[in-house]
Structure formats: C-alpha cells, structure tokens
Amino acid sequence: MATNQRKLVFAILEFLQSAITDGSVKTSSVESLEVAMECIGEAFDVDASDEAQRSEYSIKPANLQQVLDLYLRTHERMAAKPSSAGEAATAEKTLTDEQKAQAEELKAQGNRALANKQFEEAVEFYTKAIAINSQNPIYYANRSAAYSQQGDYSRSVDDANEAIKVDPTYSKAYSRLGHGYFGLEQYDLAVKAYDKGLELDPNNLNMKSAREVAQQRLDESSSIASNAPSASPSTRGGDTPGGGMGGMDLNALLSNPGLMGMASQMMSNPAIRQMAQSMMGGGGDGAGSGAAGGNQNPLESLMGNPQLREMAQQFMGGSRGQGGGEGGNGNDDPLAQLAGNPDMRRMAEQFMRSQGNNSPQ
C-alpha cells in the first residue's frame, strides 16, 4: 500500500480515537467504534498504537478535520470566482447546439450578402452571429472583410484584432489585419501582420503576394519621405492622399460604395482587369504605347467605352482644371492620363487586392 494511503488510514484512526476521548460519541457507542477501528487497522495493516507507524504516518499537529476544513474553504473560493478569463467566459455562456447552428446560419447569410456586394447587410449578419457566439474568430474576421470592402479600415483592424484575441493561431485574421493596415496606409504594420500570418500559413500565396505589395509601398513611402524636397501644398497637389489628382482624396474615392460598385462591375471585363493588373505591375507606361507582338493594347480597346471614359473624366477633371488653364494640355485623352497617373495605379492596386483577399469563410 502506498505511503499516502497509509497516512490517510492512520489519520482516520486518530480521528476516531479523538472522538472517543473528547466524548463526541455516546458511551454506549464506544465499544462499537473500537471494534470498527480494529477492523480498519487489520484491513489496511495499520496500528495506531504502534510508535514506529505513528512516527511515519501521523500528520500531527494537523488532523483530519482541519484538512477537510481547509479543502472546503478553498473549494468555495474557487467556485465563487473563476481562475481565468477563459473559465469566466465558459461560466458566463455555454452555447447549445441550436444556438451554434443559428450563429452559423447568420454567418452564411453574411457571406452571401458579402458576395453580392451588400456590405452593410453583411456587417449586420456577422454582428448578430457574434452576439450569439462571441468566441468564434471567423465571425470577427468575416466582419473585418465587410468593413474593409466598405472602406472602413479602422473597424476592419479592430475586428481582425478581436479575432486574434479569440484564436491567436487563426492565420486568416492576420491577413485581414494586414489588409486593414494597408488601407490605413500603415504599411509597416501591414507587413508585420502578414509576416505573422505567414508564420502560421507559410504556403498561402495570396498572403505572400499581399505582403510583397505592402513591402513595396513601405519602401516607396520611405524613399519619398527621405528624398522629396520641401514643397508647398499648391505644388504637390495638397497634403491628402491622391493630391496629384487635383486634390482628390483617394481614400474617399475608395470608400465610395457607388464608385466601387461600378469598378467591381467593370472589373468583370477581361480587358479592364488586364489594364489594372498592368498598373499593379508598374506597367502604366504601356497603357499609352502601341500593341506588342500584334496584340492590341487593352487600353486602346477600351477607348470607346463611354462608362470608363466618364469615370476617367471624373477622376482627371480636377487635375486638368488646375494644370494651367484651358489651354494647358486640354486635348489629352483622359484614359491615357488615368492609366499613367500613379495615384490611379495605387487605387487599382488596392482594389485588385481587395477582390482577391476578402473572401469570407
């Protein structure tokens, strides 16, 4: 028999002996209790009167009653206050299978709304799913994607961080976080987020591509900041992003759901998508040159598209108005200006990335 078991039996015998000594039991019951002690001792080969065993197994000065009291007090304290945040969350809310299924159905409805460009509805569905089950990181990550599609990058970052709090090993949350930081033009944080995501999912090609673009933007912004001479707002088109486009705020353009909806529809045209991809790869100059290898340049094939021409005129109108009056280059084709404009290239880059990296789960 193990030593701890013998100590327990010895403590029981000592407790029973003390009950006889202090009168805790009736006199008429003493003989029965002594018989019980003898039977217990024989069964476990323990003798409470043996000095050698007393020296080895006795827990005095403590006794069995004190040990029990200590355990009960400790148990009561632990039951009254969970020992960790995770236990607190579990104690606060235990989901039934029906509740889990309801949350999943709301997530599915949010995914359908997101696929149909119904971003506000998608946010509502994901929010309802989170209200039922706040411990599912996918719900936060999907709502982050919906916010990002709306151009609300601050909330997108917040939701991505919430997903990471729930599950630090969920790689897609870091992809959402990187995309949100990219939209906020915090390229250093975007690169760090993508790096963490790639540690968890090193074979994710979309994340690798997004990380490369973020690093490129970080390098470009660092180079511009260190090399650009001091200039007044009038010479550099204002201090807002997209200043080169006549002071237009590029973030405001990207946040315009009507404009982005039109851009999404136009991106279904392979020629337009090819032009945007050319912009992303730094091929803006090719938009105004001739065909290569006998293939018509994608921009030239779009010159007759009135919808695209109207969008180009909206973008470039402010710039032309500031470019030196009505006689200043007024005959330039707006599509050619649009393709060669670095801010428009950046918009195409962000839009293409948002199309590839925001699919929900």
C-alpha positions in Angstrom: 0.0 0.0 0.0 1.3 3.5 -0.8 2.5 5.7 1.9 -0.1 8.4 1.4 -2.9 5.8 1.7 -1.4 4.6 5.0 -1.3 8.2 6.2 -4.9 8.6 5.3 -5.9 5.4 7.2 -3.8 6.4 10.2 -5.4 9.9 10.2 -8.9 8.2 10.2 -7.9 6.0 13.2 -6.6 9.1 15.0 -9.8 11.0 14.3 -11.9 8.1 15.6 -9.7 7.8 18.7 -10.1 11.5 19.4 -13.9 11.2 19.1 -13.8 8.6 21.8 -11.5 10.6 24.0 -13.3 14.0 23.8 -16.8 12.5 24.2 -18.0 13.2 20.6 -19.8 9.8 20.6 -22.1 8.3 23.2 -20.7 6.0 25.8 -22.9 3.2 24.5 -21.3 3.5 21.1 -17.6 3.5 22.2 -17.3 -0.3 22.2 -18.7 -0.5 18.6 -16.3 2.3 17.5 -13.3 0.5 19.0 -14.3 -2.7 17.1 -14.6 -0.6 13.9 -11.1 0.8 14.5 -9.7 -2.6 15.0 -11.3 -3.9 11.7 -10.0 -0.9 9.8 -6.5 -1.4 11.2 -6.4 -5.0 10.3 -7.8 -4.4 6.8 -5.1 -1.9 6.0 -2.3 -3.3 8.2 -2.1 -0.1 10.2 -1.8 0.1 14.0 -2.5 3.5 15.5 -0.8 2.4 18.8 2.5 1.5 17.2 5.1 4.2 17.8 7.1 3.4 14.7 4.0 3.8 12.5 2.9 6.9 14.4 6.3 8.5 13.6 6.0 7.6 9.9 2.3 8.1 9.1 0.8 10.6 11.6 0.0 14.1 10.2 0.0 15.8 13.7 -0.1 18.5 14.7 -2.7 18.7 12.0 -5.7 16.4 12.0 -8.2 15.0 9.5 -10.9 17.6 10.5 -8.5 20.5 9.8 -7.5 19.1 6.4 -11.2 18.7 5.4 -12.0 22.3 6.6 -9.1 23.7 4.5 -10.3 21.9 1.4 -13.9 23.1 1.8 -12.8 26.7 2.2 -10.5 26.5 -0.9 -13.3 24.9 -2.9 -15.8 27.6 -2.0 -13.4 30.4 -3.1 -12.7 28.7 -6.4 -16.4 28.2 -7.1 -17.2 31.8 -6.3 -14.5 33.2 -8.7 -13.3 31.5 -11.9 -9.5 31.4 -12.1 -9.1 32.7 -15.6 -10.8 34.8 -18.3 -11.4 31.6 -20.3 -13.2 29.9 -17.4 -15.1 33.1 -16.9 -16.3 33.1 -20.5 -17.3 29.4 -20.2 -19.1 30.1 -16.9 -20.9 33.1 -18.4 -22.2 31.4 -21.5 -22.5 27.8 -22.6 -23.9 27.5 -26.1 -26.5 24.9 -27.0 -26.3 23.1 -30.4 -29.3 25.2 -31.5 -27.5 28.4 -30.7 -24.4 27.3 -32.6 -26.5 26.4 -35.6 -28.3 29.7 -35.5 -24.9 31.6 -35.4 -23.6 29.6 -38.4 -26.7 30.3 -40.4 -26.3 34.1 -39.7 -22.7 33.8 -40.9 -23.8 32.0 -44.1 -26.3 34.8 -44.8 -23.5 37.4 -44.2 -21.3 35.5 -46.6 -24.0 35.6 -49.3 -24.5 39.3 -48.7 -20.8 40.0 -49.0 -20.6 38.1 -52.2 -23.4 40.2 -53.6 -21.6 43.4 -52.6 -24.3 44.1 -49.9 -21.7 45.2 -47.3 -24.0 46.8 -44.8 -26.2 43.8 -44.7 -23.2 41.5 -44.3 -22.0 43.5 -41.3 -25.4 43.2 -39.7 -25.5 39.4 -40.2 -22.0 38.9 -38.8 -22.8 41.2 -35.8 -25.8 39.1 -35.0 -23.7 35.9 -35.2 -21.2 37.4 -32.8 -23.9 38.4 -30.4 -24.8 34.7 -30.1 -21.3 33.3 -30.2 -18.5 35.7 -29.4 -15.9 33.0 -29.2 -15.7 32.2 -32.9 -12.9 34.1 -34.6 -14.3 33.5 -38.1 -17.2 35.8 -37.4 -14.9 38.7 -36.5 -12.6 38.0 -39.5 -15.5 38.0 -41.9 -17.0 41.2 -40.5 -13.5 42.7 -40.8 -13.6 41.8 -44.5 -17.0 43.5 -44.9 -15.8 46.7 -43.2 -12.7 46.6 -45.4 -14.9 46.4 -48.5 -16.8 49.5 -47.2 -13.5 51.4 -46.8 -13.9 51.4 -43.0 -10.4 50.2 -42.4 -10.3 51.3 -38.7 -13.1 48.9 -37.8 -11.6 46.3 -40.1 -8.4 46.4 -38.0 -10.4 46.3 -34.7 -12.3 43.2 -35.8 -9.1 41.5 -37.0 -7.6 42.1 -33.6 -10.7 40.7 -31.9 -10.4 37.5 -34.0 -6.7 37.2 -32.9 -7.7 37.6 -29.3 -10.1 34.7 -29.6 -7.7 32.5 -31.5 -4.1 33.7 -31.9 -3.4 30.8 -34.3 -6.1 31.8 -36.8 -3.9 32.8 -39.8 -6.7 34.5 -41.8 -7.2 37.0 -39.0 -3.6 38.3 -39.7 -4.4 38.6 -43.4 -7.4 40.7 -42.5 -5.3 42.8 -40.1 -2.7 43.3 -42.8 -5.3 44.4 -45.3 -6.8 46.8 -42.8 -3.5 48.4 -42.0 -2.7 48.6 -45.8 -5.9 50.6 -46.3 -4.9 52.9 -43.5 -1.5 53.4 -45.2 0.3 51.9 -42.2 2.4 49.7 -44.3 4.9 48.8 -41.6 2.1 47.3 -39.5 0.7 45.6 -42.6 4.0 43.9 -43.3 4.2 42.7 -39.7 0.7 41.3 -39.8 1.3 39.4 -43.0 4.6 38.1 -41.6 2.8 36.7 -38.6 0.1 35.2 -40.8 2.7 33.5 -43.0 4.4 32.0 -39.9 1.1 30.2 -39.3 0.3 29.5 -43.0 3.6 29.7 -45.0 2.1 28.3 -48.2 -0.6 31.0 -48.5 0.1 32.6 -51.9 -2.5 35.4 -51.5 -0.9 36.5 -48.3 2.6 36.3 -49.8 1.5 38.5 -52.7 -0.2 41.0 -50.3 2.9 41.1 -48.2 5.1 41.9 -51.2 2.8 44.8 -52.2 2.8 46.1 -48.7 6.6 46.0 -48.5 6.8 47.7 -51.9 4.5 50.5 -50.6 6.5 50.8 -47.4 9.8 51.1 -49.4 8.3 53.7 -51.7 6.9 55.8 -48.9 10.2 55.7 -47.1 12.0 56.7 -50.2 9.7 59.6 -50.9 9.9 60.8 -47.4 13.7 60.9 -47.4 14.3 62.2 -50.9 11.4 64.6 -51.7 12.3 68.3 -51.5 10.1 70.6 -49.4 7.1 71.8 -51.3 4.0 73.9 -50.7 0.6 72.3 -51.0 0.0 74.2 -54.2 3.0 72.5 -55.9 2.3 69.0 -54.7 -1.5 68.9 -55.1 -2.3 69.1 -51.3 -1.4 67.0 -48.3 -4.1 64.4 -48.7 -3.6 61.0 -50.4 -4.4 61.5 -54.1 -3.3 65.1 -54.1 -1.8 64.6 -57.5 -5.3 64.1 -58.9 -6.3 67.7 -58.4 -6.5 67.4 -54.7 -8.9 64.5 -54.8 -8.8 62.3 -51.7 -8.1 58.8 -52.9 -9.3 57.2 -49.6 -12.7 59.0 -50.1 -12.9 57.6 -53.6 -12.1 54.1 -52.4 -14.8 54.5 -49.7 -17.5 55.5 -52.1 -19.8 52.4 -52.5 -21.3 53.6 -55.7 -17.9 54.1 -57.4 -16.5 50.8 -56.0 -19.7 49.0 -57.2 -19.2 50.4 -60.7 -15.5 49.4 -60.6 -16.4 45.9 -59.5 -18.8 45.6 -62.4 -16.2 46.9 -64.8 -13.5 44.5 -63.5 -15.6 41.6 -64.9 -14.3 42.9 -68.3 -11.0 41.0 -69.0 -9.5 43.9 -70.8 -10.1 46.3 -67.9 -8.8 43.7 -65.4 -5.7 43.3 -67.6 -5.1 47.1 -67.6 -5.4 47.1 -63.8 -3.0 44.3 -63.4 -0.6 46.1 -65.7 -0.9 49.1 -63.4 -0.2 46.9 -60.3 2.9 45.6 -62.0 4.2 49.1 -62.8 3.1 48.9 -66.4 1.4 52.2 -66.6 3.6 53.4 -69.5 2.4 50.5 -71.6 -1.1 51.8 -71.5 -0.3 54.6 -73.9 2.0 52.8 -76.2 1.3 50.6 -79.2 0.5 46.9 -79.3 3.2 44.4 -78.6 3.5 41.2 -80.6 0.5 42.0 -82.7 -1.9 42.2 -79.7 -3.9 45.3 -79.3 -3.2 47.3 -76.1 -6.0 46.7 -73.6 -6.4 50.5 -73.0 -6.8 51.1 -76.7 -9.6 48.5 -76.9 -11.5 50.5 -74.2 -11.3 53.9 -75.7 -14.8 53.6 -77.0 -16.3 52.6 -73.6 -18.4 55.6 -72.5 -18.7 54.3 -68.9 -14.9 54.1 -68.4 -14.3 57.4 -70.2 -16.8 59.1 -67.9 -15.1 57.7 -64.9 -11.7 58.9 -66.2 -13.1 62.4 -66.8 -14.4 62.5 -63.3 -11.0 61.5 -61.9 -8.9 63.7 -64.1 -11.2 66.7 -64.4 -9.9 68.4 -61.3 -6.3 67.8 -62.3 -6.8 69.3 -65.7 -8.6 72.3 -64.2 -5.5 73.0 -62.1 -3.0 72.3 -64.8 -2.6 75.8 -66.3 -6.0 76.8 -67.6 -8.0 75.8 -70.6 -5.1 76.0 -72.9 -2.9 73.7 -70.9 -3.0 70.2 -72.5 -6.7 70.3 -72.8 -6.7 67.7 -75.6 -5.1 64.9 -73.6 -7.2 61.8 -73.6 -8.5 61.3 -70.0 -8.0 57.5 -70.3 -4.3 57.9 -71.1 -3.9 60.3 -68.2 -5.8 57.9 -65.9 -3.5 55.0 -66.9 -0.3 56.9 -66.3 -1.4 58.5 -63.0 0.4 56.9 -60.1 -2.5 57.6 -57.7 -4.8 55.7 -60.0 -2.3 52.9 -60.2 -2.4 52.8 -56.4 -6.2 52.7 -56.4 -6.2 49.8 -58.9 -3.7 48.0 -56.8 -5.8 48.3 -53.7 -9.0 47.4 -55.5 -7.4 44.3 -57.0 -6.0 43.2 -53.7 -9.4 43.7 -52.0 -11.0 41.5 -54.6 -8.5 38.7 -54.0 -8.1 38.7 -50.2 -11.6 39.3 -48.8 -13.4 36.1 -49.5 -15.2 35.0 -46.3 -15.2 31.6 -44.7 
